[in-house]
Amino acid sequence: MSLIKDIKPKPLAPGLTGYYAHGERMTLGLVEIEAGSQLAEHKHPHEQITYIIEGQLDMMIGGEPYSLTAGMVHVIPSNTLHSAMAKTDCKLIDVFNPVREDYR
């Protein structure tokens, strides 16, 4: 057992930092994003669930715009194009299945 912030941080893009814990079949991450930071459009084979703890994260998911704020959740299906832009400083939880080996 450990604190998630004790896990070595993984820089994802300028202004985006993730802290990831891995099980046998899934990955859980705490992601901190600075206001104005962007995550370029991408896709991956993992199903992803994003839960916003604080802030406003504007996302494009499968070509549809979503403005996610504290308390909101969104499921991103496997191999779906998505991108994000932080309107404010954000904290969020991402869960991936299967494990994000590239985030170890």
DRENDO-1510 file (C-alpha; in Angstrom, 1 decimal, always signed):
<recs>
REC; n; res; u; v; w
REC; 1; MET; +0.0; +0.0; +0.0 .
REC; 2; SER; +1.3; +3.5; -0.8 .
REC; 3; LEU; +0.2; +7.0; -1.5 .
REC; 4; ILE; -0.5; +7.6; -5.2 .
REC; 5; LYS; +1.7; +10.7; -5.1 .
REC; 6; ASP; +4.6; +8.6; -3.9 .
REC; 7; ILE; +4.5; +6.8; -7.2 .
REC; 8; LYS; +7.1; +8.1; -9.7 .
REC; 9; PRO; +5.3; +10.7; -11.9 .
REC; 10; LYS; +5.0; +10.1; -15.6 .
REC; 11; PRO; +5.0; +13.2; -17.9 .
REC; 12; LEU; +2.3; +12.7; -20.5 .
REC; 13; ALA; +2.6; +16.0; -22.4 .
REC; 14; PRO; +3.7; +19.6; -21.4 .
REC; 15; GLY; +1.6; +20.5; -18.3 .
REC; 16; LEU; +0.2; +16.9; -17.9 .
REC; 17; THR; +1.5; +14.6; -15.2 .
REC; 18; GLY; +0.2; +11.1; -14.3 .
REC; 19; TYR; +0.7; +8.9; -11.2 .
REC; 20; TYR; -0.2; +5.3; -12.1 .
REC; 21; ALA; -0.9; +2.1; -10.1 .
REC; 22; HIS; -1.1; -1.2; -12.0 .
REC; 23; GLY; -3.0; -4.4; -11.2 .
REC; 24; GLU; -3.0; -7.6; -13.2 .
REC; 25; ARG; -5.8; -6.4; -15.5 .
REC; 26; MET; -6.2; -2.6; -15.1 .
REC; 27; THR; -4.4; +0.7; -14.5 .
REC; 28; LEU; -5.5; +3.5; -12.3 .
REC; 29; GLY; -4.1; +7.0; -12.6 .
REC; 30; LEU; -4.3; +10.3; -10.9 .
REC; 31; VAL; -3.7; +13.0; -13.6 .
REC; 32; GLU; -2.9; +16.6; -12.9 .
REC; 33; ILE; -3.2; +19.1; -15.8 .
REC; 34; GLU; -2.2; +22.7; -15.8 .
REC; 35; ALA; -4.7; +25.2; -17.3 .
REC; 36; GLY; -4.2; +25.7; -21.0 .
REC; 37; SER; -2.4; +22.3; -21.5 .
REC; 38; GLN; -3.5; +20.0; -24.3 .
REC; 39; LEU; -3.3; +16.3; -25.0 .
REC; 40; ALA; -3.2; +15.7; -28.7 .
REC; 41; GLU; -5.8; +13.5; -30.5 .
REC; 42; HIS; -4.9; +9.8; -30.0 .
REC; 43; LYS; -6.4; +6.4; -29.5 .
REC; 44; HIS; -5.3; +3.2; -27.8 .
REC; 45; PRO; -6.7; -0.4; -27.4 .
REC; 46; HIS; -7.6; +0.2; -23.8 .
REC; 47; GLU; -11.1; +1.1; -22.6 .
REC; 48; GLN; -10.8; +4.2; -20.5 .
REC; 49; ILE; -13.0; +5.8; -17.8 .
REC; 50; THR; -12.2; +9.4; -16.8 .
REC; 51; TYR; -13.6; +10.9; -13.6 .
REC; 52; ILE; -13.0; +14.7; -13.0 .
REC; 53; ILE; -12.1; +15.5; -9.4 .
REC; 54; GLU; -11.7; +19.2; -10.0 .
REC; 55; GLY; -11.5; +21.7; -12.9 .
REC; 56; GLN; -12.9; +21.8; -16.4 .
REC; 57; LEU; -11.5; +19.5; -19.1 .
REC; 58; ASP; -12.8; +20.0; -22.6 .
REC; 59; MET; -12.6; +16.8; -24.6 .
REC; 60; MET; -13.3; +15.6; -28.1 .
REC; 61; ILE; -14.3; +11.9; -28.0 .
REC; 62; GLY; -15.1; +10.1; -31.2 .
REC; 63; GLY; -15.6; +13.5; -32.9 .
REC; 64; GLU; -18.1; +14.8; -30.3 .
REC; 65; PRO; -17.3; +17.7; -27.9 .
REC; 66; TYR; -17.7; +17.2; -24.2 .
REC; 67; SER; -17.0; +19.7; -21.4 .
REC; 68; LEU; -16.3; +17.7; -18.2 .
REC; 69; THR; -16.4; +19.4; -14.8 .
REC; 70; ALA; -16.0; +18.1; -11.2 .
REC; 71; GLY; -18.0; +15.0; -10.5 .
REC; 72; MET; -18.5; +14.1; -14.1 .
REC; 73; VAL; -17.4; +10.8; -15.7 .
REC; 74; HIS; -17.0; +9.6; -19.2 .
REC; 75; VAL; -16.3; +6.2; -20.7 .
REC; 76; ILE; -14.0; +6.2; -23.7 .
REC; 77; PRO; -14.3; +3.0; -25.7 .
REC; 78; SER; -11.3; +1.1; -27.0 .
REC; 79; ASN; -9.7; +2.5; -30.2 .
REC; 80; THR; -11.8; +5.8; -30.0 .
REC; 81; LEU; -10.0; +9.0; -31.1 .
REC; 82; HIS; -9.9; +11.5; -28.2 .
REC; 83; SER; -8.1; +14.7; -27.2 .
REC; 84; ALA; -8.3; +17.1; -24.3 .
REC; 85; MET; -7.7; +20.7; -23.3 .
REC; 86; ALA; -7.7; +22.0; -19.7 .
REC; 87; LYS; -9.8; +25.2; -19.4 .
REC; 88; THR; -8.6; +25.4; -15.7 .
REC; 89; ASP; -6.2; +23.4; -13.6 .
REC; 90; CYS; -7.6; +19.9; -13.4 .
REC; 91; LYS; -7.3; +16.8; -11.3 .
REC; 92; LEU; -8.8; +13.6; -12.6 .
REC; 93; ILE; -8.8; +9.8; -12.3 .
REC; 94; ASP; -8.3; +7.6; -15.3 .
REC; 95; VAL; -8.9; +3.9; -15.3 .
REC; 96; PHE; -7.7; +1.7; -18.1 .
REC; 97; ASN; -8.4; -1.9; -19.0 .
REC; 98; PRO; -6.2; -3.8; -19.9 .
REC; 99; VAL; -3.1; -2.6; -18.1 .
REC; 100; ARG; -1.3; +0.4; -19.7 .
REC; 101; GLU; +2.1; -1.3; -20.0 .
REC; 102; ASP; +3.4; +1.9; -21.6 .
REC; 103; TYR; +2.6; +3.8; -18.3 .
REC; 104; ARG; +4.7; +1.5; -16.1 .
</recs>
